[in-house]
């Protein structure tokens, strides 16, 4: 396939990226911004201390490390197909996010550490004498590690945003 033919599939006659255009149309159809406003997420974020000015350190970090922007740009084609799925899930997740924003960051971090401790306890306390028990240990660790990682990263970010 020629470069011109490949490019024709990605852009419309005006030069707009078709995938981005479709994504924005989907956001408009689902009235996602209206649902964000109705959920109270932004008000609760402001009450928790999250503001645009608290994002400045992240923007400063990005400006001081241009490699970050190169990585973001390079990952764009891989992330673009995921965005419609995120838009589909967003309306249902907004009430959860609005509730979660008011949880103190240390409590979220403690939950992550608790998940790790529970997984460790499961591995130590469940005997290794059957395939079923080993599967239970594996499931406990397999569930705890992503939960702990998400909790600790989320706690760190929320802590920095609410300072």
CNS distance restraints for C-alpha pairs under 8 A (distance, minus, plus):
assign (resid   1 and name CA) (resid   5 and name CA) 6.35 0.50 0.50
assign (resid   1 and name CA) (resid   6 and name CA) 6.55 0.50 0.50
assign (resid   2 and name CA) (resid   6 and name CA) 6.24 0.50 0.50
assign (resid   3 and name CA) (resid   7 and name CA) 6.03 0.50 0.50
assign (resid   4 and name CA) (resid   8 and name CA) 6.13 0.50 0.50
assign (resid   5 and name CA) (resid   9 and name CA) 6.70 0.50 0.50
assign (resid   6 and name CA) (resid  10 and name CA) 6.86 0.50 0.50
assign (resid   7 and name CA) (resid  11 and name CA) 6.28 0.50 0.50
assign (resid   8 and name CA) (resid  12 and name CA) 6.95 0.50 0.50
assign (resid   9 and name CA) (resid  18 and name CA) 7.85 0.50 0.50
assign (resid  10 and name CA) (resid  17 and name CA) 5.69 0.50 0.50
assign (resid  10 and name CA) (resid  18 and name CA) 5.57 0.50 0.50
assign (resid  10 and name CA) (resid  19 and name CA) 7.13 0.50 0.50
assign (resid  11 and name CA) (resid  15 and name CA) 5.21 0.50 0.50
assign (resid  11 and name CA) (resid  16 and name CA) 5.15 0.50 0.50
assign (resid  11 and name CA) (resid  17 and name CA) 4.44 0.50 0.50
assign (resid  11 and name CA) (resid  18 and name CA) 5.11 0.50 0.50
assign (resid  12 and name CA) (resid  16 and name CA) 5.46 0.50 0.50
assign (resid  12 and name CA) (resid  17 and name CA) 6.66 0.50 0.50
assign (resid  12 and name CA) (resid  18 and name CA) 6.07 0.50 0.50
assign (resid  16 and name CA) (resid  20 and name CA) 7.84 0.50 0.50
assign (resid  16 and name CA) (resid  21 and name CA) 6.89 0.50 0.50
assign (resid  17 and name CA) (resid  21 and name CA) 6.12 0.50 0.50
assign (resid  18 and name CA) (resid  22 and name CA) 6.04 0.50 0.50
assign (resid  19 and name CA) (resid  23 and name CA) 6.13 0.50 0.50
assign (resid  19 and name CA) (resid  80 and name CA) 7.36 0.50 0.50
assign (resid  20 and name CA) (resid  24 and name CA) 6.16 0.50 0.50
assign (resid  20 and name CA) (resid  80 and name CA) 7.69 0.50 0.50
assign (resid  21 and name CA) (resid  25 and name CA) 6.20 0.50 0.50
assign (resid  22 and name CA) (resid  26 and name CA) 6.15 0.50 0.50
assign (resid  23 and name CA) (resid  27 and name CA) 6.26 0.50 0.50
assign (resid  23 and name CA) (resid  83 and name CA) 7.31 0.50 0.50
assign (resid  23 and name CA) (resid  84 and name CA) 6.14 0.50 0.50
assign (resid  24 and name CA) (resid  28 and name CA) 6.21 0.50 0.50
assign (resid  25 and name CA) (resid  29 and name CA) 6.09 0.50 0.50
assign (resid  26 and name CA) (resid  30 and name CA) 6.12 0.50 0.50
assign (resid  26 and name CA) (resid  84 and name CA) 7.54 0.50 0.50
assign (resid  26 and name CA) (resid  87 and name CA) 7.68 0.50 0.50
assign (resid  27 and name CA) (resid  31 and name CA) 6.05 0.50 0.50
assign (resid  27 and name CA) (resid  32 and name CA) 5.50 0.50 0.50
assign (resid  27 and name CA) (resid  33 and name CA) 7.68 0.50 0.50
assign (resid  27 and name CA) (resid  87 and name CA) 6.65 0.50 0.50
assign (resid  28 and name CA) (resid  32 and name CA) 6.61 0.50 0.50
assign (resid  28 and name CA) (resid  33 and name CA) 7.88 0.50 0.50
assign (resid  31 and name CA) (resid  35 and name CA) 6.32 0.50 0.50
assign (resid  32 and name CA) (resid  36 and name CA) 6.19 0.50 0.50
assign (resid  32 and name CA) (resid  87 and name CA) 7.73 0.50 0.50
assign (resid  32 and name CA) (resid  90 and name CA) 7.68 0.50 0.50
assign (resid  32 and name CA) (resid  91 and name CA) 6.77 0.50 0.50
assign (resid  33 and name CA) (resid  37 and name CA) 6.31 0.50 0.50
assign (resid  34 and name CA) (resid  38 and name CA) 6.13 0.50 0.50
assign (resid  35 and name CA) (resid  39 and name CA) 5.96 0.50 0.50
assign (resid  35 and name CA) (resid  91 and name CA) 6.69 0.50 0.50
assign (resid  35 and name CA) (resid  94 and name CA) 7.83 0.50 0.50
assign (resid  36 and name CA) (resid  40 and name CA) 6.86 0.50 0.50
assign (resid  36 and name CA) (resid  41 and name CA) 6.31 0.50 0.50
assign (resid  36 and name CA) (resid  42 and name CA) 7.48 0.50 0.50
assign (resid  36 and name CA) (resid  91 and name CA) 7.86 0.50 0.50
assign (resid  36 and name CA) (resid  94 and name CA) 6.70 0.50 0.50
assign (resid  37 and name CA) (resid  41 and name CA) 6.90 0.50 0.50
assign (resid  37 and name CA) (resid  42 and name CA) 6.95 0.50 0.50
assign (resid  39 and name CA) (resid  94 and name CA) 6.34 0.50 0.50
assign (resid  39 and name CA) (resid  95 and name CA) 5.99 0.50 0.50
assign (resid  39 and name CA) (resid  98 and name CA) 6.81 0.50 0.50
assign (resid  40 and name CA) (resid  44 and name CA) 6.12 0.50 0.50
assign (resid  40 and name CA) (resid  98 and name CA) 6.55 0.50 0.50
assign (resid  41 and name CA) (resid  45 and name CA) 6.01 0.50 0.50
assign (resid  41 and name CA) (resid  94 and name CA) 7.09 0.50 0.50
assign (resid  41 and name CA) (resid  95 and name CA) 7.58 0.50 0.50
assign (resid  41 and name CA) (resid  97 and name CA) 6.94 0.50 0.50
assign (resid  41 and name CA) (resid  98 and name CA) 4.47 0.50 0.50
assign (resid  41 and name CA) (resid 101 and name CA) 7.85 0.50 0.50
assign (resid  42 and name CA) (resid  46 and name CA) 6.15 0.50 0.50
assign (resid  42 and name CA) (resid  98 and name CA) 7.93 0.50 0.50
assign (resid  43 and name CA) (resid  47 and name CA) 6.17 0.50 0.50
assign (resid  44 and name CA) (resid  48 and name CA) 6.10 0.50 0.50
assign (resid  44 and name CA) (resid  98 and name CA) 6.41 0.50 0.50
assign (resid  44 and name CA) (resid 101 and name CA) 6.76 0.50 0.50
assign (resid  44 and name CA) (resid 102 and name CA) 6.76 0.50 0.50
assign (resid  45 and name CA) (resid  49 and name CA) 6.36 0.50 0.50
assign (resid  45 and name CA) (resid  50 and name CA) 5.12 0.50 0.50
assign (resid  45 and name CA) (resid  51 and name CA) 7.30 0.50 0.50
assign (resid  45 and name CA) (resid  98 and name CA) 7.60 0.50 0.50
assign (resid  45 and name CA) (resid 101 and name CA) 6.02 0.50 0.50
assign (resid  45 and name CA) (resid 102 and name CA) 7.36 0.50 0.50
assign (resid  46 and name CA) (resid  50 and name CA) 5.01 0.50 0.50
assign (resid  46 and name CA) (resid  51 and name CA) 5.81 0.50 0.50
assign (resid  48 and name CA) (resid 101 and name CA) 6.85 0.50 0.50
assign (resid  48 and name CA) (resid 102 and name CA) 5.84 0.50 0.50
assign (resid  48 and name CA) (resid 162 and name CA) 6.42 0.50 0.50
assign (resid  49 and name CA) (resid 161 and name CA) 7.17 0.50 0.50
assign (resid  49 and name CA) (resid 162 and name CA) 4.53 0.50 0.50
assign (resid  49 and name CA) (resid 163 and name CA) 7.03 0.50 0.50
assign (resid  50 and name CA) (resid  54 and name CA) 6.18 0.50 0.50
assign (resid  50 and name CA) (resid 161 and name CA) 5.37 0.50 0.50
assign (resid  50 and name CA) (resid 162 and name CA) 5.04 0.50 0.50
assign (resid  51 and name CA) (resid  55 and name CA) 6.95 0.50 0.50
assign (resid  51 and name CA) (resid 161 and name CA) 7.48 0.50 0.50
assign (resid  51 and name CA) (resid 162 and name CA) 7.97 0.50 0.50
assign (resid  52 and name CA) (resid  56 and name CA) 7.10 0.50 0.50
assign (resid  54 and name CA) (resid 160 and name CA) 7.67 0.50 0.50
assign (resid  54 and name CA) (resid 161 and name CA) 5.17 0.50 0.50
assign (resid  54 and name CA) (resid 162 and name CA) 7.05 0.50 0.50
assign (resid  54 and name CA) (resid 163 and name CA) 7.61 0.50 0.50
assign (resid  55 and name CA) (resid  59 and name CA) 6.49 0.50 0.50
assign (resid  55 and name CA) (resid 161 and name CA) 6.58 0.50 0.50
assign (resid  56 and name CA) (resid  60 and name CA) 5.98 0.50 0.50
assign (resid  57 and name CA) (resid  61 and name CA) 6.05 0.50 0.50
assign (resid  58 and name CA) (resid  62 and name CA) 6.27 0.50 0.50
assign (resid  59 and name CA) (resid  63 and name CA) 6.19 0.50 0.50
assign (resid  60 and name CA) (resid  64 and name CA) 6.17 0.50 0.50
assign (resid  61 and name CA) (resid  65 and name CA) 6.19 0.50 0.50
assign (resid  62 and name CA) (resid  66 and name CA) 6.31 0.50 0.50
assign (resid  62 and name CA) (resid  68 and name CA) 6.11 0.50 0.50
assign (resid  62 and name CA) (resid  69 and name CA) 6.73 0.50 0.50
assign (resid  65 and name CA) (resid  69 and name CA) 7.66 0.50 0.50
assign (resid  66 and name CA) (resid  70 and name CA) 6.52 0.50 0.50
assign (resid  67 and name CA) (resid  71 and name CA) 6.22 0.50 0.50
assign (resid  68 and name CA) (resid  72 and name CA) 6.24 0.50 0.50
assign (resid  69 and name CA) (resid  73 and name CA) 6.07 0.50 0.50
assign (resid  70 and name CA) (resid  74 and name CA) 6.02 0.50 0.50
assign (resid  71 and name CA) (resid  75 and name CA) 6.11 0.50 0.50
assign (resid  72 and name CA) (resid  76 and name CA) 6.35 0.50 0.50
assign (resid  75 and name CA) (resid  79 and name CA) 6.14 0.50 0.50
assign (resid  76 and name CA) (resid  80 and name CA) 5.87 0.50 0.50
assign (resid  77 and name CA) (resid  81 and name CA) 7.54 0.50 0.50
assign (resid  78 and name CA) (resid  82 and name CA) 7.77 0.50 0.50
assign (resid  79 and name CA) (resid  83 and name CA) 6.68 0.50 0.50
assign (resid  80 and name CA) (resid  84 and name CA) 7.90 0.50 0.50
assign (resid  81 and name CA) (resid  85 and name CA) 7.88 0.50 0.50
assign (resid  82 and name CA) (resid  86 and name CA) 6.46 0.50 0.50
assign (resid  83 and name CA) (resid  87 and name CA) 6.17 0.50 0.50
assign (resid  84 and name CA) (resid  88 and name CA) 6.19 0.50 0.50
assign (resid  85 and name CA) (resid  89 and name CA) 6.30 0.50 0.50
assign (resid  86 and name CA) (resid  90 and name CA) 5.88 0.50 0.50
assign (resid  87 and name CA) (resid  91 and name CA) 7.53 0.50 0.50
assign (resid  89 and name CA) (resid  93 and name CA) 6.31 0.50 0.50
assign (resid  90 and name CA) (resid  94 and name CA) 6.03 0.50 0.50
assign (resid  91 and name CA) (resid  95 and name CA) 8.00 0.50 0.50
assign (resid  92 and name CA) (resid  96 and name CA) 7.74 0.50 0.50
assign (resid  93 and name CA) (resid  97 and name CA) 6.14 0.50 0.50
assign (resid  94 and name CA) (resid  98 and name CA) 6.04 0.50 0.50
assign (resid  95 and name CA) (resid  99 and name CA) 6.25 0.50 0.50
assign (resid  96 and name CA) (resid 100 and name CA) 6.03 0.50 0.50
assign (resid  97 and name CA) (resid 101 and name CA) 6.00 0.50 0.50
assign (resid  98 and name CA) (resid 102 and name CA) 7.38 0.50 0.50
assign (resid  99 and name CA) (resid 103 and name CA) 7.42 0.50 0.50
assign (resid 103 and name CA) (resid 107 and name CA) 6.91 0.50 0.50
assign (resid 103 and name CA) (resid 108 and name CA) 7.06 0.50 0.50
assign (resid 104 and name CA) (resid 108 and name CA) 6.68 0.50 0.50
assign (resid 105 and name CA) (resid 109 and name CA) 6.30 0.50 0.50
assign (resid 105 and name CA) (resid 154 and name CA) 7.80 0.50 0.50
assign (resid 105 and name CA) (resid 155 and name CA) 4.61 0.50 0.50
assign (resid 105 and name CA) (resid 156 and name CA) 7.10 0.50 0.50
assign (resid 105 and name CA) (resid 158 and name CA) 5.91 0.50 0.50
assign (resid 105 and name CA) (resid 159 and name CA) 5.35 0.50 0.50
assign (resid 106 and name CA) (resid 110 and name CA) 6.05 0.50 0.50
assign (resid 106 and name CA) (resid 155 and name CA) 6.51 0.50 0.50
assign (resid 106 and name CA) (resid 159 and name CA) 7.76 0.50 0.50
assign (resid 107 and name CA) (resid 111 and name CA) 6.22 0.50 0.50
assign (resid 107 and name CA) (resid 155 and name CA) 7.97 0.50 0.50
assign (resid 108 and name CA) (resid 112 and name CA) 6.54 0.50 0.50
assign (resid 108 and name CA) (resid 151 and name CA) 5.64 0.50 0.50
assign (resid 108 and name CA) (resid 152 and name CA) 7.06 0.50 0.50
assign (resid 108 and name CA) (resid 154 and name CA) 7.48 0.50 0.50
assign (resid 108 and name CA) (resid 155 and name CA) 5.48 0.50 0.50
assign (resid 109 and name CA) (resid 113 and name CA) 6.40 0.50 0.50
assign (resid 109 and name CA) (resid 151 and name CA) 5.57 0.50 0.50
assign (resid 109 and name CA) (resid 152 and name CA) 4.87 0.50 0.50
assign (resid 109 and name CA) (resid 154 and name CA) 7.83 0.50 0.50
assign (resid 109 and name CA) (resid 155 and name CA) 5.23 0.50 0.50
assign (resid 109 and name CA) (resid 156 and name CA) 7.72 0.50 0.50
assign (resid 110 and name CA) (resid 114 and name CA) 5.98 0.50 0.50
assign (resid 111 and name CA) (resid 115 and name CA) 6.17 0.50 0.50
assign (resid 111 and name CA) (resid 148 and name CA) 7.34 0.50 0.50
assign (resid 111 and name CA) (resid 151 and name CA) 6.79 0.50 0.50
assign (resid 112 and name CA) (resid 116 and name CA) 6.46 0.50 0.50
assign (resid 112 and name CA) (resid 147 and name CA) 6.39 0.50 0.50
assign (resid 112 and name CA) (resid 148 and name CA) 3.83 0.50 0.50
assign (resid 112 and name CA) (resid 149 and name CA) 6.87 0.50 0.50
assign (resid 112 and name CA) (resid 150 and name CA) 7.59 0.50 0.50
assign (resid 112 and name CA) (resid 151 and name CA) 4.90 0.50 0.50
assign (resid 112 and name CA) (resid 152 and name CA) 5.79 0.50 0.50
assign (resid 113 and name CA) (resid 117 and name CA) 6.19 0.50 0.50
assign (resid 113 and name CA) (resid 148 and name CA) 6.33 0.50 0.50
assign (resid 113 and name CA) (resid 152 and name CA) 7.87 0.50 0.50
assign (resid 114 and name CA) (resid 118 and name CA) 6.04 0.50 0.50
assign (resid 114 and name CA) (resid 148 and name CA) 7.98 0.50 0.50
assign (resid 115 and name CA) (resid 119 and name CA) 6.22 0.50 0.50
assign (resid 115 and name CA) (resid 144 and name CA) 5.18 0.50 0.50
assign (resid 115 and name CA) (resid 145 and name CA) 7.60 0.50 0.50
assign (resid 115 and name CA) (resid 147 and name CA) 6.99 0.50 0.50
assign (resid 115 and name CA) (resid 148 and name CA) 5.87 0.50 0.50
assign (resid 116 and name CA) (resid 120 and name CA) 6.18 0.50 0.50
assign (resid 116 and name CA) (resid 141 and name CA) 7.83 0.50 0.50
assign (resid 116 and name CA) (resid 144 and name CA) 5.81 0.50 0.50
assign (resid 116 and name CA) (resid 145 and name CA) 6.72 0.50 0.50
assign (resid 116 and name CA) (resid 148 and name CA) 6.31 0.50 0.50
assign (resid 117 and name CA) (resid 121 and name CA) 6.07 0.50 0.50
assign (resid 118 and name CA) (resid 122 and name CA) 6.13 0.50 0.50
assign (resid 118 and name CA) (resid 140 and name CA) 7.95 0.50 0.50
assign (resid 118 and name CA) (resid 144 and name CA) 7.74 0.50 0.50
assign (resid 119 and name CA) (resid 123 and name CA) 6.26 0.50 0.50
assign (resid 119 and name CA) (resid 137 and name CA) 7.57 0.50 0.50
assign (resid 119 and name CA) (resid 140 and name CA) 5.35 0.50 0.50
assign (resid 119 and name CA) (resid 141 and name CA) 5.13 0.50 0.50
assign (resid 119 and name CA) (resid 144 and name CA) 6.04 0.50 0.50
assign (resid 120 and name CA) (resid 124 and name CA) 6.20 0.50 0.50
assign (resid 120 and name CA) (resid 141 and name CA) 7.63 0.50 0.50
assign (resid 121 and name CA) (resid 125 and name CA) 5.74 0.50 0.50
assign (resid 122 and name CA) (resid 126 and name CA) 5.64 0.50 0.50
assign (resid 122 and name CA) (resid 137 and name CA) 5.97 0.50 0.50
assign (resid 122 and name CA) (resid 140 and name CA) 6.79 0.50 0.50
assign (resid 123 and name CA) (resid 127 and name CA) 7.87 0.50 0.50
assign (resid 123 and name CA) (resid 137 and name CA) 5.29 0.50 0.50
assign (resid 123 and name CA) (resid 140 and name CA) 7.96 0.50 0.50
assign (resid 123 and name CA) (resid 141 and name CA) 7.91 0.50 0.50
assign (resid 126 and name CA) (resid 133 and name CA) 6.53 0.50 0.50
assign (resid 126 and name CA) (resid 137 and name CA) 7.09 0.50 0.50
assign (resid 127 and name CA) (resid 133 and name CA) 6.64 0.50 0.50
assign (resid 127 and name CA) (resid 134 and name CA) 7.87 0.50 0.50
assign (resid 128 and name CA) (resid 133 and name CA) 6.13 0.50 0.50
assign (resid 128 and name CA) (resid 134 and name CA) 5.78 0.50 0.50
assign (resid 129 and name CA) (resid 133 and name CA) 6.88 0.50 0.50
assign (resid 129 and name CA) (resid 134 and name CA) 7.71 0.50 0.50
assign (resid 130 and name CA) (resid 134 and name CA) 6.36 0.50 0.50
assign (resid 131 and name CA) (resid 135 and name CA) 6.06 0.50 0.50
assign (resid 132 and name CA) (resid 136 and name CA) 6.23 0.50 0.50
assign (resid 133 and name CA) (resid 137 and name CA) 6.25 0.50 0.50
assign (resid 134 and name CA) (resid 138 and name CA) 6.10 0.50 0.50
assign (resid 135 and name CA) (resid 139 and name CA) 6.04 0.50 0.50
assign (resid 136 and name CA) (resid 140 and name CA) 6.11 0.50 0.50
assign (resid 137 and name CA) (resid 141 and name CA) 6.31 0.50 0.50
assign (resid 138 and name CA) (resid 142 and name CA) 5.87 0.50 0.50
assign (resid 139 and name CA) (resid 143 and name CA) 6.01 0.50 0.50
assign (resid 140 and name CA) (resid 144 and name CA) 6.00 0.50 0.50
assign (resid 141 and name CA) (resid 145 and name CA) 5.97 0.50 0.50
assign (resid 142 and name CA) (resid 146 and name CA) 7.20 0.50 0.50
assign (resid 143 and name CA) (resid 147 and name CA) 6.40 0.50 0.50
assign (resid 144 and name CA) (resid 148 and name CA) 5.80 0.50 0.50
assign (resid 145 and name CA) (resid 149 and name CA) 6.03 0.50 0.50
assign (resid 146 and name CA) (resid 150 and name CA) 5.98 0.50 0.50
assign (resid 147 and name CA) (resid 151 and name CA) 6.01 0.50 0.50
assign (resid 148 and name CA) (resid 152 and name CA) 5.99 0.50 0.50
assign (resid 149 and name CA) (resid 153 and name CA) 6.02 0.50 0.50
assign (resid 150 and name CA) (resid 154 and name CA) 5.77 0.50 0.50
assign (resid 151 and name CA) (resid 155 and name CA) 5.82 0.50 0.50
assign (resid 152 and name CA) (resid 156 and name CA) 6.12 0.50 0.50
assign (resid 153 and name CA) (resid 157 and name CA) 6.21 0.50 0.50
assign (resid 154 and name CA) (resid 158 and name CA) 5.91 0.50 0.50
assign (resid 155 and name CA) (resid 159 and name CA) 5.82 0.50 0.50
assign (resid 156 and name CA) (resid 160 and name CA) 6.26 0.50 0.50
assign (resid 157 and name CA) (resid 161 and name CA) 6.17 0.50 0.50
assign (resid 158 and name CA) (resid 162 and name CA) 6.06 0.50 0.50
assign (resid 159 and name CA) (resid 163 and name CA) 6.31 0.50 0.50
